[in-house]
Amino acid sequence: MIPEDSSDVVRSTELTRFRLAPNPGPMSLHGTNSYVIAAPGSASTVVVDPGPLDGQHLQELADAGPVELILITHRHADHTAAAARFAGITGAPVRAADPAHCHGGSPLKGGEVLHAAGVEIRVLATPGHTSDSVCFHLPHDGAHGSVLTGDTILGLGTTVLDYPDGTLADYLASLDRLEPLGAATVLPAHGPMLPALDKVVRAYRDHRQDRLAQIRSALADLGAGAGVEDVADAVYADVDPAVRPAAELSVAAQLDYLRSGGSTPW
């Protein structure tokens, strides 16, 4: 699902298309996937995560159809930097869980059901990557539905917890919330689409379990009071220096989880 020509708005599922924003990097991977949602024949669209301030990117999204609504999965700039400008271009309101990123629209609430561009969109509160992270479930998008997962589930690699705003306890609870959606198609904000959300969730949970085991082992060697940098040296010894800060955030989140009495019920 990585388009050869990033200027294209590419079909991803029956009800969605996407455009890859021109913002590749160590944290954004190939770039941010901005999604366009619309039922066949709809006179309007919904755009999710308009992404960075790039004029061509925004124009391509606007040209995909008259925009009725703009939705945000979470607060990070690679998803939100262009939101206010895109609202100005299209006249559409921006809705996010964080009121700071709403422009002419009300804050999103978990459990809310939206109807726009001929599509039913269910809002799922999925904190963990950030405290304001949400996913968008399209239950009628194909045989098993689809879920726009933002950075809660990625198409490549695993999710960074933006600690202390994002916590491991919240993230594990969010994985539990997503798994019952079964074989829904995963439409991530970074990387390719994936089949079977429930299988991806289980793989993510297994990864967290493995990391927690490594953290426990490191603490056994270094002492229970070991700091983030020392534990990161032990657990993420081979990590690319470009993503070392993200590794330290994940270690901090996992140490907080363990030291606050968190357990792994797998």
GIBEL-V674796 format. One record per residue. N is the residue number from 1. RES is the residue in one small letter. SS is DSSP state (helix for helix, strand for strand, loop for the rest). PHI is phi in whole degrees, -180 to 180 (NA if undefined). BURIAL is 1 if it has 24 or more other ideal C-beta (glycine too) atoms within 12 Angstrom, else 0. Layout:
n=N res=RES ss=SS phi=PHI burial=BURIAL
n=N res=RES ss=SS phi=PHI burial=BURIAL
//
This chain:
n=1 res=m ss=loop phi=NA burial=1
n=2 res=i ss=loop phi=-96 burial=0
n=3 res=p ss=loop phi=-68 burial=1
n=4 res=e ss=loop phi=-67 burial=0
n=5 res=d ss=loop phi=-112 burial=0
n=6 res=s ss=loop phi=-69 burial=1
n=7 res=s ss=loop phi=-81 burial=0
n=8 res=d ss=loop phi=-85 burial=0
n=9 res=v ss=loop phi=-96 burial=1
n=10 res=v ss=strand phi=-107 burial=1
n=11 res=r ss=strand phi=-67 burial=0
n=12 res=s ss=loop phi=-113 burial=1
n=13 res=t ss=loop phi=-143 burial=1
n=14 res=e ss=loop phi=-57 burial=0
n=15 res=l ss=loop phi=-109 burial=1
n=16 res=t ss=strand phi=-133 burial=1
n=17 res=r ss=strand phi=-131 burial=1
n=18 res=f ss=strand phi=-149 burial=1
n=19 res=r ss=strand phi=-130 burial=1
n=20 res=l ss=strand phi=-82 burial=1
n=21 res=a ss=loop phi=-71 burial=1
n=22 res=p ss=loop phi=-83 burial=1
n=23 res=n ss=loop phi=-136 burial=1
n=24 res=p ss=loop phi=-67 burial=0
n=25 res=g ss=strand phi=177 burial=0
n=26 res=p ss=loop phi=-57 burial=0
n=27 res=m ss=loop phi=-96 burial=1
n=28 res=s ss=loop phi=-94 burial=1
n=29 res=l ss=strand phi=58 burial=1
n=30 res=h ss=loop phi=-69 burial=1
n=31 res=g ss=loop phi=139 burial=1
n=32 res=t ss=loop phi=-90 burial=1
n=33 res=n ss=strand phi=-83 burial=1
n=34 res=s ss=strand phi=-96 burial=1
n=35 res=y ss=strand phi=-103 burial=1
n=36 res=v ss=strand phi=-117 burial=1
n=37 res=i ss=strand phi=-110 burial=1
n=38 res=a ss=loop phi=-168 burial=1
n=39 res=a ss=loop phi=-75 burial=1
n=40 res=p ss=loop phi=-55 burial=0
n=41 res=g ss=loop phi=83 burial=0
n=42 res=s ss=loop phi=-65 burial=0
n=43 res=a ss=loop phi=-86 burial=0
n=44 res=s ss=loop phi=-144 burial=1
n=45 res=t ss=strand phi=-133 burial=1
n=46 res=v ss=strand phi=-116 burial=1
n=47 res=v ss=strand phi=-111 burial=1
n=48 res=v ss=strand phi=-111 burial=1
n=49 res=d ss=loop phi=58 burial=1
n=50 res=p ss=loop phi=-63 burial=1
n=51 res=g ss=loop phi=87 burial=1
n=52 res=p ss=loop phi=-78 burial=1
n=53 res=l ss=loop phi=-77 burial=1
n=54 res=d ss=loop phi=-135 burial=1
n=55 res=g ss=helix phi=-60 burial=0
n=56 res=q ss=helix phi=-65 burial=0
n=57 res=h ss=helix phi=-59 burial=1
n=58 res=l ss=helix phi=-66 burial=1
n=59 res=q ss=helix phi=-65 burial=0
n=60 res=e ss=helix phi=-62 burial=1
n=61 res=l ss=helix phi=-66 burial=1
n=62 res=a ss=helix phi=-66 burial=1
n=63 res=d ss=helix phi=-73 burial=0
n=64 res=a ss=loop phi=-71 burial=1
n=65 res=g ss=loop phi=150 burial=1
n=66 res=p ss=loop phi=-55 burial=0
n=67 res=v ss=strand phi=-88 burial=1
n=68 res=e ss=strand phi=-91 burial=1
n=69 res=l ss=strand phi=-154 burial=1
n=70 res=i ss=strand phi=-119 burial=1
n=71 res=l ss=strand phi=-117 burial=1
n=72 res=i ss=loop phi=-123 burial=1
n=73 res=t ss=loop phi=-82 burial=1
n=74 res=h ss=loop phi=-172 burial=1
n=75 res=r ss=loop phi=-76 burial=1
n=76 res=h ss=loop phi=-60 burial=1
n=77 res=a ss=helix phi=-63 burial=0
n=78 res=d ss=helix phi=-70 burial=1
n=79 res=h ss=helix phi=-108 burial=1
n=80 res=t ss=helix phi=-115 burial=1
n=81 res=a ss=loop phi=-57 burial=1
n=82 res=a ss=loop phi=-95 burial=1
n=83 res=a ss=helix phi=-61 burial=1
n=84 res=a ss=helix phi=-65 burial=1
n=85 res=r ss=helix phi=-65 burial=1
n=86 res=f ss=helix phi=-65 burial=1
n=87 res=a ss=helix phi=-62 burial=1
n=88 res=g ss=helix phi=-67 burial=0
n=89 res=i ss=helix phi=-67 burial=1
n=90 res=t ss=helix phi=-100 burial=1
n=91 res=g ss=loop phi=79 burial=0
n=92 res=a ss=loop phi=-90 burial=1
n=93 res=p ss=strand phi=-75 burial=1
n=94 res=v ss=strand phi=-108 burial=1
n=95 res=r ss=strand phi=-121 burial=1
n=96 res=a ss=loop phi=-145 burial=1
n=97 res=a ss=loop phi=-69 burial=1
n=98 res=d ss=loop phi=-87 burial=1
n=99 res=p ss=helix phi=-57 burial=0
n=100 res=a ss=helix phi=-64 burial=0
n=101 res=h ss=helix phi=-110 burial=1
n=102 res=c ss=loop phi=-94 burial=1
n=103 res=h ss=strand phi=-134 burial=1
n=104 res=g ss=strand phi=78 burial=0
n=105 res=g ss=loop phi=-134 burial=1
n=106 res=s ss=loop phi=-86 burial=0
n=107 res=p ss=loop phi=-63 burial=1
n=108 res=l ss=loop phi=-75 burial=1
n=109 res=k ss=loop phi=-126 burial=0
n=110 res=g ss=loop phi=-59 burial=0
n=111 res=g ss=loop phi=93 burial=0
n=112 res=e ss=loop phi=-70 burial=0
n=113 res=v ss=strand phi=-114 burial=0
n=114 res=l ss=strand phi=-103 burial=1
n=115 res=h ss=strand phi=-129 burial=0
n=116 res=a ss=strand phi=-152 burial=1
n=117 res=a ss=loop phi=53 burial=1
n=118 res=g ss=loop phi=75 burial=1
n=119 res=v ss=strand phi=-124 burial=1
n=120 res=e ss=strand phi=-87 burial=0
n=121 res=i ss=strand phi=-125 burial=1
n=122 res=r ss=strand phi=-100 burial=1
n=123 res=v ss=strand phi=-90 burial=1
n=124 res=l ss=strand phi=-114 burial=1
n=125 res=a ss=strand phi=-75 burial=1
n=126 res=t ss=loop phi=-134 burial=1
n=127 res=p ss=loop phi=-66 burial=1
n=128 res=g ss=loop phi=145 burial=1
n=129 res=h ss=loop phi=-61 burial=1
n=130 res=t ss=loop phi=-137 burial=1
n=131 res=s ss=loop phi=-69 burial=1
n=132 res=d ss=loop phi=-102 burial=1
n=133 res=s ss=loop phi=-66 burial=1
n=134 res=v ss=strand phi=-133 burial=1
n=135 res=c ss=strand phi=-117 burial=1
n=136 res=f ss=strand phi=-121 burial=1
n=137 res=h ss=strand phi=-97 burial=1
n=138 res=l ss=strand phi=-108 burial=1
n=139 res=p ss=loop phi=-67 burial=0
n=140 res=h ss=loop phi=-107 burial=1
n=141 res=d ss=loop phi=-92 burial=1
n=142 res=g ss=loop phi=83 burial=0
n=143 res=a ss=loop phi=-63 burial=0
n=144 res=h ss=loop phi=-118 burial=0
n=145 res=g ss=loop phi=77 burial=1
n=146 res=s ss=strand phi=-143 burial=1
n=147 res=v ss=strand phi=-135 burial=1
n=148 res=l ss=strand phi=-84 burial=1
n=149 res=t ss=strand phi=-99 burial=1
n=150 res=g ss=strand phi=57 burial=1
n=151 res=d ss=loop phi=-102 burial=1
n=152 res=t ss=loop phi=-68 burial=1
n=153 res=i ss=loop phi=-129 burial=1
n=154 res=l ss=loop phi=-102 burial=1
n=155 res=g ss=loop phi=-80 burial=1
n=156 res=l ss=loop phi=-137 burial=1
n=157 res=g ss=loop phi=71 burial=1
n=158 res=t ss=loop phi=-129 burial=1
n=159 res=t ss=loop phi=-83 burial=1
n=160 res=v ss=loop phi=-85 burial=1
n=161 res=l ss=loop phi=-94 burial=1
n=162 res=d ss=loop phi=-82 burial=1
n=163 res=y ss=loop phi=-67 burial=1
n=164 res=p ss=loop phi=-89 burial=0
n=165 res=d ss=loop phi=-65 burial=1
n=166 res=g ss=loop phi=-102 burial=1
n=167 res=t ss=loop phi=-125 burial=1
n=168 res=l ss=helix phi=-69 burial=1
n=169 res=a ss=helix phi=-59 burial=1
n=170 res=d ss=helix phi=-64 burial=1
n=171 res=y ss=helix phi=-64 burial=1
n=172 res=l ss=helix phi=-63 burial=1
n=173 res=a ss=helix phi=-65 burial=1
n=174 res=s ss=helix phi=-68 burial=1
n=175 res=l ss=helix phi=-60 burial=1
n=176 res=d ss=helix phi=-62 burial=0
n=177 res=r ss=helix phi=-73 burial=1
n=178 res=l ss=helix phi=-83 burial=1
n=179 res=e ss=helix phi=-57 burial=1
n=180 res=p ss=loop phi=-64 burial=0
n=181 res=l ss=loop phi=-75 burial=1
n=182 res=g ss=loop phi=66 burial=0
n=183 res=a ss=loop phi=-85 burial=0
n=184 res=a ss=loop phi=-59 burial=1
n=185 res=t ss=strand phi=-70 burial=1
n=186 res=v ss=strand phi=-91 burial=1
n=187 res=l ss=strand phi=-114 burial=1
n=188 res=p ss=strand phi=-85 burial=1
n=189 res=a ss=loop phi=-80 burial=1
n=190 res=h ss=loop phi=-141 burial=1
n=191 res=g ss=loop phi=92 burial=1
n=192 res=p ss=loop phi=-78 burial=1
n=193 res=m ss=loop phi=-65 burial=1
n=194 res=l ss=strand phi=-130 burial=1
n=195 res=p ss=loop phi=-83 burial=0
n=196 res=a ss=loop phi=61 burial=1
n=197 res=l ss=helix phi=-53 burial=1
n=198 res=d ss=helix phi=-61 burial=1
n=199 res=k ss=helix phi=-68 burial=0
n=200 res=v ss=helix phi=-65 burial=1
n=201 res=v ss=helix phi=-59 burial=1
n=202 res=r ss=helix phi=-64 burial=0
n=203 res=a ss=helix phi=-65 burial=0
n=204 res=y ss=helix phi=-63 burial=1
n=205 res=r ss=helix phi=-65 burial=1
n=206 res=d ss=helix phi=-61 burial=0
n=207 res=h ss=helix phi=-62 burial=1
n=208 res=r ss=helix phi=-64 burial=1
n=209 res=q ss=helix phi=-62 burial=1
n=210 res=d ss=helix phi=-63 burial=0
n=211 res=r ss=helix phi=-64 burial=1
n=212 res=l ss=helix phi=-63 burial=1
n=213 res=a ss=helix phi=-64 burial=0
n=214 res=q ss=helix phi=-67 burial=1
n=215 res=i ss=helix phi=-64 burial=1
n=216 res=r ss=helix phi=-60 burial=1
n=217 res=s ss=helix phi=-64 burial=0
n=218 res=a ss=helix phi=-64 burial=1
n=219 res=l ss=helix phi=-66 burial=1
n=220 res=a ss=helix phi=-64 burial=0
n=221 res=d ss=helix phi=-82 burial=0
n=222 res=l ss=helix phi=-93 burial=0
n=223 res=g ss=loop phi=107 burial=0
n=224 res=a ss=loop phi=-62 burial=0
n=225 res=g ss=loop phi=-95 burial=0
n=226 res=a ss=loop phi=-58 burial=1
n=227 res=g ss=loop phi=-88 burial=0
n=228 res=v ss=helix phi=-61 burial=1
n=229 res=e ss=helix phi=-63 burial=0
n=230 res=d ss=helix phi=-66 burial=0
n=231 res=v ss=helix phi=-68 burial=1
n=232 res=a ss=helix phi=-63 burial=1
n=233 res=d ss=helix phi=-59 burial=0
n=234 res=a ss=helix phi=-79 burial=1
n=235 res=v ss=helix phi=-94 burial=1
n=236 res=y ss=loop phi=-118 burial=1
n=237 res=a ss=loop phi=-61 burial=0
n=238 res=d ss=loop phi=-101 burial=0
n=239 res=v ss=loop phi=-70 burial=0
n=240 res=d ss=loop phi=-60 burial=0
n=241 res=p ss=helix phi=-54 burial=0
n=242 res=a ss=helix phi=-65 burial=0
n=243 res=v ss=helix phi=-113 burial=0
n=244 res=r ss=helix phi=-58 burial=0
n=245 res=p ss=helix phi=-57 burial=0
n=246 res=a ss=helix phi=-67 burial=1
n=247 res=a ss=helix phi=-62 burial=1
n=248 res=e ss=helix phi=-68 burial=1
n=249 res=l ss=helix phi=-61 burial=1
n=250 res=s ss=helix phi=-65 burial=1
n=251 res=v ss=helix phi=-61 burial=1
n=252 res=a ss=helix phi=-59 burial=1
n=253 res=a ss=helix phi=-65 burial=1
n=254 res=q ss=helix phi=-72 burial=1
n=255 res=l ss=helix phi=-63 burial=1
n=256 res=d ss=helix phi=-60 burial=1
n=257 res=y ss=helix phi=-61 burial=1
n=258 res=l ss=helix phi=-68 burial=1
n=259 res=r ss=helix phi=-76 burial=0
n=260 res=s ss=loop phi=-96 burial=0
n=261 res=g ss=loop phi=92 burial=0
n=262 res=g ss=loop phi=-64 burial=1
n=263 res=s ss=loop phi=-128 burial=0
n=264 res=t ss=loop phi=-112 burial=0
n=265 res=p ss=loop phi=-87 burial=0
n=266 res=w ss=loop phi=-96 burial=0
//
